[in-house]
Amino acid sequence: MPERLRTLLQWAKANWPGGATGQIEAQPVAPDGSTRLFARLTAGGLSLVGMHCPENIPEARAWHHLAGVLAAAGAPVPDVLAAEPERGLFLMSDLGDANLHQALSEAASEDETAALYEPVLVALARIQARGAEQLELEYCFDGQRLSAEFLLEREAGYFVEWFVKAACGVQPGEDARADLAGLAELAAAAGPWGLVHRDFQSRNIVMGSGGIGIVDFQGARLGPAQYDLASLLHDPYAGLPWSLRKRLMNRYIELRIAQGPLDETLFRRGWPFVSASRVMQALGAYGFLCLERRKAFFAAYARPALATLRGLLDGGEFDRFAALRGLVDLLPDDPGPKLLAPAGDR
């Protein structure tokens, strides 16, 4: 048994609600891109989830704080039953082992797909309206705001370094870099701002018998409200048709207005720029995860993500970004093989 799992089991037994009688059974749960250890733990007819992340204590503190922030906002997040953040140890309620990504594959029509998104949009509207009320920014370990500087370095820059250059072997010119800086400025200027989950996509939406649940929220911070909706609707795992993306965006706006005032014109004006920034971040992440961490799972989703980025850049709002559009045109339609190829064969 791996040492990290042994540590988690020993700690869980000492902190089991009501006391653990007998042996705790552990079933490791493979995370997508994370290095954290998760395991589904069962004993005495009770199923819980344990998490161990000793390698990044600031991240552990952030997760613990944000679990409370989101719960206070009425978001469906796990109940934290025991926690020792300074050791990266947590015991939480088990929301289920299925997710929205899996459920979408069984939807037989656009209406059925939209119905799956309805509770997710309800939760997101609530988070956007109320999520920042109890947020303490010092817990945001990976940056407190989606500022223009952050978006340029960690989204556009991530895209360039890990996807454009490392995966596709394309070198961007100075004009394209200037366009990326301009895009980051427009995305950061979008409004209104609120609490941003930052990875609000179908594989982080759990579908259990008690309804939906939201996980992987430790990277939350302040940012433009469009960001999480863009993560959800432009999600390469889901591959939603553009007509449904528009329909769901309109429904989100209705739900968000019901939660409190929203400047719809401002929201729609910033939507394409925040969307493009988010999709570039996803492509950069796929490059990093495939090339650096050798997680081949993500390679299949680079093609739909790149198609989405091209679709966004085809909009009239991006006419001023000719160099960026030219850069994206140089990338292969299906970058998956390059993400899986040895370095010398890309």
N, C-alpha and C positions, 0 to 999 in steps of 0.2 A: 504494500500500500504506500503511495507517495506520502512524503512527510507532511506536506501541506494539508492533504486530506486527513491524515491522522490527527494533526493539530486541530482541525476544524471539528472532527468527530468528538475528540476529548472535551473541547470547549462546549460544544452543543449539548453533550450529555450533562455537563455541570449546570447548564443554563436552560434545560428543557422545561417548558411550562408544566408545572405540577410535579416535576421530577421525572426522569426517564427510568422506566422499569424495564430491565432486559436490554438487549442489544439494539442499537440504532442501525438500521439498514441505510446504506448510502448509494445513491445512483448519480454519478457525475453528470453534469449538464454542460455540454460544450457551448461556450460563448462564441459569437461570431468573430469579432475582431479584437476582443479583450484578452488581457493576460490574467484576469481575475479567475479564481477558482469558484465554481458554483457546484452545489450538489443538492439533490432532492433527498431529504432525510425523513425516514418513517420509523415510528415507534409507538406502540400502544394504540394503533388505529389513527394516529395523527400524522399528517404529512406537512412538512415545513421545508423551506429552502435555506441552506446555509451559504454564506459567501465569505471568502478569505482573500484579502488583497493586501498582504503585508508589505509589498514592494512599493506602494504609493500611498502613504498615510494621508497626505493632503487630499487625495482623491477619495479616500475612505471617509474623511471628515466631511467632505462636500456631499457625498452620497447620503450620509446620515442627516445632515442639516436639511438637504433638499427633500428627503422623504417626509420630514415634518412640515416643510413649507408647502409642498404639494398637497399633502393630506389636509392641511388647514384650509386650502383653497377648494377643497371638495373633489380633488382629482383621485381617480381610482389607482392608488399605488399600494404596494405591499405594506401591511402592518409590521412595524419593527418590534419584535418580541424580546429581543436581547441584543445588546450592542456593546462592543469594546473597540471604538474607532481607532484608538492608539495602537492596536494590534491588527486592525483591519479585519475584525471578526464580527459577523452579523448573523442573526437568526430571524427569519421573516416568514410571514404567511405565504402559502403556496397558491399562486394565482392560476395555475394550470400549466399544461405543457404544450398547448397549441397556440398559434399566433395568427394574426390577420393575414399574413402572407399565405399561410396554408389554407385558411378559410376561403380566400379569394379564388383559389383553384377550383372550388366546388360551386361557385356562383354560376348559374345558368343564364343570366340575363343582366343587362345594365341596371335594371331596377333592383335585382337581388344584390348586386355589387354595391349600389348606392345605400341599400339598407344596412349592409355591413359597416359602412362608413358613418352612418348616422350617430351612433353613440360615441364614436371617436371624435367627430366634429363637435358634439355637445361638450365633451370633456375638454377639448382644445379651446373652445370659446371661453369656458370657465377659467382655464389656466391663464389665458391671455388677459382676461378682465381682472382676475384677483391674485394671480400667482406671485406677483412681486410684492404683495403687501407685507409679508413677513421675511422676505429675503434679506439676509445679511451678506453683503458683497464680499466680505473678507473670506468667506468660505469658498468662493468661486476660484478654485485652484488653478484653472487653466485660462484665466482671463475673466475680467468682470463684465466686459461689454463687447458686443460685436461692432467695434469701432472701424473706421475706414482703414486704419493701420493694421488691425487684426485681420480684416477681410482680405487685404492685399497680401499680407505675409502668409496667413494660414489657410486661405482658401484659393485665391488666384495663384499665389506662390506655390502652394502644395500641388495644384493642378499642373503648373508648368514643370516643376522639378520632377515629380513622380510619374506623371502621365505623359505630358507632351515630350519631355526630354528623355527620361529614363525608359519609359515603355515604348514610345513611338519614334524616338530618335530624331525629333524635330527641334530645331533651335529657333526660338522666337526672336524677332527683330525688336529694335527699340520702339518702333511705332506700336507694335502689339503690346509691349510692356506698358507703354503710356496709356493705351486703351484699357488695360486691366486696372491700372491705377484709377482711371476715371470711372470705371464700373464700380470699383470698391467705394468710391466717394458717393455715388448715387445710391448704392445699396445701403450704406450706413445712414444716409440722409432720409431714407424711407421712414414712414411713420404710420401709426403710432408705435411707440416702444412698449415692451412689457417683458415678462419672463419668457425666455426661449429655452426649450428643452435641448435643442441643437441636433438631435438625431431622432426626430419624431417620424419614424417610418414603420412599415407594416411588420417588420420582424421584432420591433420593440413594443408592439401592441399585443398583449396576451389575450387570448379568447378562452375564458373558463366558464364553468357552470354558473358562476355568480355574475357574469358579464365581462366587460373588458377590463384590462389592467395595463398600466403604463410602467415600463421598466427602463433601465439604462439611462437614467436622468442625471447622473453625477456631473455632467458637463454643462448643466444649465447656467444661464447668465442673463443679463439684460440685452435686448436687441430688438430689431424691427419685428412687428407682429407677423409680417408676411413669411418669416423664415420657416417656422414650423409647418405652416400650411404648405409651403413649397416643398419641404421635405416629404410631406405626406402625399401630395398630389403628383409630384414629379418622381416618385419613388421607382427606381428601376426594377425592384423586385416585383412590383405590382403591374407595371406596364399598362396603366390606364389609358384608354383612348382620350384624345384631346377634348372631345365633346363632353365626356364624363368629368374630366378635370374642371372644365368651366362650370358644369352643373354643380359640382361639389363646392367649388369656390363660392358660388352664389349662395348656396345653402349655409356655408360657414358664416358669410357676412350677415345673413339673417339671424343666425344664432348669436353671433357676437354683438349685434345691435341690441338684441334682447337682454344682454348682460349689462349694458351701459352704453354711453355715447361712443360712436365710432365715426370718424370722418371717412366715409366710403371713397370719396374722390381721391383723398390722399393715399388710402390703402391701395387702390387700383393703380395709381400712378407709380408707386414704388414696386408693385408686384413683379414686373418682368426683370428688373435689375437684381432684386433679392433672389428671385428664382434662378437666374443664371449663376449667381455667386454660389448658391447652394449646390447646384448640379456640378459645378467645377470642383467643389470640395469633395463630393462623392467620387468623382473620377480620380482625383488625387489620392483619395483613400484607397481606391481599388488598386492603383499603381503601387502604393506603399505595401498594402497587405499581400499582394501577389508577389512582388519582387523582393521585398525585404523579409516578410514573415512567411512566405511560401504558402499562403492560403489560397489554393487554386479555386475555391468555391466562388470567389468574387469575380473571376475573369468573365463569366457568362453575362454579367450585368453591365459591363462596360459599354457594350454595343447599344442597348436601349438608353443608357445614360447619355452617351454621345449624341444619339438621335434626338433626344430631348433638348440638349444644349443647342444643336443646330436649329431645331424648330423654334426655340426662343429667339435665337439670333436673327432669324428670318423676319421677325417682327419689325415694324417701322421704327420702334423706339431705339433700335440698334443701328440705324442708318449711319450714325456718326462714328460707329466703331468698325470701320472698314478693315483696319489692320487685324483686329481680333477675329473678325469673320474670316479673313484670309488665312489666318493661322489655323483655325479650326477646320477649314476646308482641306488643309494639308494632311490631316490625320486620317488614318485608315478607317473605313466604314465599320469594320469588325476588328477592334483592337485586341480581342480576346487571345488570339494566338501569340501576339507579342507579349502579353502579360504572363504567358506560360512558358515562353521560350527562354533558353539560356542566354546570358548576357551577350555573347558573341553572335547570336543568331537573330537579334531583334532588328 
